[in-house]
Amino acid sequence: MSNINVALTEKELNTAISGLLFSCSVNVVSNTNLEYQTEMLQLAKKLKELKPDIKLSNIEFVKEDDYEDEVSSLLLEAFKDNMEITTFEGI
């Protein structure tokens, strides 16, 4: 496995650490406003630029006809080739 170096602003570093901590514990709650969700998506897209074909094998996207948030469809478009896509019936 090769090393990948990335330069992050302090805000991006804060967003990355916060997102990781939220993902690894059910006892961490998160801000769910559109601005923060958009920051997380933009950071994920920036990191993906380091290895565009990266496979995200530990997560799946649940595809729906209508999403309750504005970010899900953007996330699917940006990462559809990087993760498995499923439905609620497939979970």
Secondary structure, 3 states (H helix, E strand, C coil): CCCCCCCCCHHHHHHHHHHHHHHHCCCCCCCCCHHHHHHHHHHHHHHHCCCCCCCCCCCEEECCCCCCCCCHHHHHHHHCCCCEEECHHHC
